[in-house]
């Protein structure tokens, strides 16, 4: 809007500025007359409460996603590393956003929530075939 007013000169600029002021006053009057400010405040409050409830409900998923990004960026843990969790040992074969997949000695797959890497996972050894 300021670029449009900047291009105007003289009386046209004055009329343009007056039009903007009149429209602003009219909008304020209509908002007050029809109680639009209360409705807008109610909508904003409802959206805030809904966002808080959704973020509380998805809290564990969000933690797992952030941990997954952290694992992806972490150069100390990689595919082929041996990890231990709750007495089970496995070799990491895949990283995902929410989980890490390891294969145990008996051939079964172990899905590990990425959040657990910060809590209970023990890194036993690195894959020696990795390039340094």
N, C-alpha and C positions, 0 to 999 in steps of 0.2 A: 504494500500500500504506500509506503514512504517513497518507493521508486516512482510510482505513478504521480504522486504529489510533487516530487522533485522535477519532473518533466514539465509541469504546468508553470505558467508565469502570470504575474499580475493578478487581475480580478478572478481568473479561472482558478488560480491556486487558493485564493481566499474563499471562493465558493466551494471548492473541493474540501477544504478544511472545515468549513461550516457544515457541510453535508455530513462529514464523518462525525462531528460533534453531535449533530441533531439525531443521527441514527443511534449513536451510543446512548444518548439521553432517552430516546424512545424505547430502546431495548431494556434499559434499566427500569423505566416506568412500567412496561408490560410485564417484566419479571416480577416486579413488586405487586402489580395489580392481580395477576393470575397465580401468585405465590409459587413461581417457578424456582426460586432460590431454595425453598424448603424441599421441593421435589428433587432438585439437583443434589442437595446435601444428603437426602435419603438414599439416592442412587449411589452416590460416592461411598457412603457408609456401608451399604449392602455389598458393593463390590469389594471393599476392604475386608469385610467379615468373610465373604466367600473365598477370597484369596488366602486368608489366614487358615481357614478350615482345610482347603485343598493342600496347602503347603504342610500343614500338620499331618494330614493323611498320607502324603507322599514323602514324609521325612526320611524313612529308611531307603526308599528308592533313590532319592536325591543324594543321600550319603554314599550309597553304592556307586552311583554315577561319578561323583567327584573322586571317590577312591579309585575307580577304574581309570579315570583320566590321569590321576597321580601315578598309578602303576604303569601306564603306557609311557609316561614321561620319565619314569624312574629307570636309570640305566643299570642299577645294581641287580634287578630282577628281570629275567628274560625267559623265553621259551627254552626248555631243556633243563632248567634248574630243578633241583630236588627240594621239595618242601615237606614239612611234617605238620599235621594238624590232628589233635585228639588221638594221638598214637598211630595215625595212618600216614604212610609215606607215599608220595607220588611225584611224578615228573610232569612239569607244566608243559602242556601241548598247545593251549589256546588262551588268548586274552580276549575278553569281551567287555562291553561297557559296564555290565552289571555283575559279571561272574568271571572266574578263571577256571579253566578245565584242566585237570591233571589226570594222568593215568597211573593207577597203582600197580604194584608188582604182579598182582594176580590178573591184570588185564581189565579190571573194572574202572569206570570213570568216576572221578570225584569232582563235583561242582563246588567251588569255593566262592562264597560271596566276597567281593573285593574289599568290603569293609573289614573282613576278618584278617586281612593281611596286616592291618594296624593293631589288631587285638591279640590273636592267638596263633598266627602262623609263624613257624620257625624255618628259616632258610638253612638247609643243611649243606648243600654244595652247589657250586655253579657248574654249568656245562663247560667242559674244558675245550670243546671243539669250536667255541665262539671266537670270532675274530676280535682282536683287541685293538 
